[in-house]
């Protein structure tokens, strides 16, 4: 039943492994931002989110509350795995109300979290406030 469609399936799989239908080079989130920003190149794809390519800064901004998502960087020929930590995502610990700490202290640089989606290396900041 599927054998006559094998070429169509293979084409779809290969297209999804590459850039797919993305024909833009600049980050659509930067371009649509109400703030005056300089658009950056869209090279990051999150496999858990919509299949949209974004720049590193917009990817980190959109994943502040989703630190376990898997991201990949477009090299010009293929996607290679990277992490939100490599893109600059910092996870702040110590404030129950989730507010930013005015005195953050870096934690160890090799912190690893194991989740159902796999192993994640993360950048942590501890609270350095007097009341912590």
Phi and psi in degrees as a GROMACS rama.xvg file:
@    title "Ramachandran Plot"
@    xaxis  label "Phi"
@    yaxis  label "Psi"
@TYPE xy
-91.0369  -16.3275  UNK-2
-56.4793  -41.1038  UNK-3
-66.0092  -18.1593  UNK-4
-99.4286  7.059  UNK-5
-59.2164  -39.3996  UNK-6
-64.7961  -39.7209  UNK-7
-65.344  -43.8219  UNK-8
-63.7937  -44.0932  UNK-9
-62.6745  -42.7685  UNK-10
-60.6336  -43.0769  UNK-11
-64.4264  -44.6386  UNK-12
-61.4217  -46.2677  UNK-13
-65.3229  -38.7946  UNK-14
-63.7247  -40.643  UNK-15
-71.235  -26.919  UNK-16
-74.6822  -22.8117  UNK-17
-97.0217  -147.354  UNK-18
-82.9141  -0.57365  UNK-19
61.1936  -129.08  UNK-20
-92.9873  7.62704  UNK-21
-72.4445  119.553  UNK-22
-116.844  2.46219  UNK-23
-97.8088  155.902  UNK-24
-112.888  -21.5271  UNK-25
-96.6557  150.64  UNK-26
-65.5169  121.683  UNK-27
-66.6427  -28.0474  UNK-28
-70.0467  -39.3451  UNK-29
-64.3145  -42.7473  UNK-30
-66.4173  -31.2764  UNK-31
-96.114  2.89542  UNK-32
-69.1932  136.521  UNK-33
-72.7215  -17.1365  UNK-34
-83.6309  148.195  UNK-35
-73.1061  102.662  UNK-36
-125.472  155.029  UNK-37
-88.3356  119.716  UNK-38
-60.4629  138.125  UNK-39
-112.005  165.054  UNK-40
-70.0029  136.553  UNK-41
-87.5603  106.042  UNK-42
-130.226  -2.50955  UNK-43
-111.481  134.172  UNK-44
-124.481  129.293  UNK-45
-96.476  124.758  UNK-46
-75.2496  -20.0457  UNK-47
-87.9411  -27.0846  UNK-48
-90.2159  -171.05  UNK-49
-61.0562  152.047  UNK-50
-77.8154  55.9551  UNK-51
-108.096  135.785  UNK-52
-84.7725  134.385  UNK-53
-130.412  168.295  UNK-54
-78.8567  170.724  UNK-55
-61.0342  -46.339  UNK-56
-63.0123  -43.9209  UNK-57
-68.915  -35.4238  UNK-58
-62.8778  -46.1623  UNK-59
-62.7053  -44.1183  UNK-60
-60.7691  -39.5704  UNK-61
-77.683  -14.2112  UNK-62
-111.599  18.5395  UNK-63
-58.618  -34.842  UNK-64
-103.049  6.17332  UNK-65
-130.519  57.4436  UNK-66
-72.587  -6.20974  UNK-67
-99.0635  6.81186  UNK-68
-72.9009  149.456  UNK-69
-93.398  127.683  UNK-70
-122.309  154.242  UNK-71
-134.523  149.549  UNK-72
-109.096  133.129  UNK-73
-78.7683  123.563  UNK-74
-92.9092  -6.49018  UNK-75
109.493  -20.1818  UNK-76
-129.487  -27.395  UNK-77
-160.413  168.53  UNK-78
-91.2043  137.068  UNK-79
-123.965  145.562  UNK-80
-63.9592  140.94  UNK-81
-141.983  -171.718  UNK-82
-133.4  160.536  UNK-83
-64.3241  -30.1391  UNK-84
-63.8108  -42.7424  UNK-85
-64.2826  -27.0551  UNK-86
-82.7677  -10.2739  UNK-87
111.526  8.33769  UNK-88
-68.0172  129.231  UNK-89
-115.599  134.062  UNK-90
-106.284  118.055  UNK-91
-90.2509  125.913  UNK-92
-110.223  152.555  UNK-93
111.822  -13.3694  UNK-94
-111.214  112.389  UNK-95
-62.6703  -29.6326  UNK-96
-87.8113  7.74867  UNK-97
64.9182  18.2489  UNK-98
-77.8764  159.58  UNK-99
-71.1666  139.093  UNK-100
-82.6053  137.376  UNK-101
-83.2934  -8.79883  UNK-102
-139.113  60.3506  UNK-103
-70.5129  144.871  UNK-104
-120.613  127.906  UNK-105
-63.6305  140.441  UNK-106
-92.0974  -171.116  UNK-107
-61.554  150.23  UNK-108
-85.6053  -8.22289  UNK-109
-116.956  37.8878  UNK-110
-73.375  133.722  UNK-111
-126.587  135.315  UNK-112
-116.336  133.738  UNK-113
-107.069  123.85  UNK-114
-127.748  171.104  UNK-115
-61.2343  -24.2988  UNK-116
-87.5607  -3.36865  UNK-117
131.888  -161.512  UNK-118
-97.1696  132.849  UNK-119
-129.226  125.306  UNK-120
-89.937  128.635  UNK-121
-129.699  154.741  UNK-122
-98.9669  118.981  UNK-123
-109.055  147.17  UNK-124
-123.136  129.621  UNK-125
-91.784  157.644  UNK-126
-77.5785  132.185  UNK-127
-110.238  14.0003  UNK-128
-68.9166  156.982  UNK-129
-65.3301  -30.8551  UNK-130
-86.7696  1.23067  UNK-131
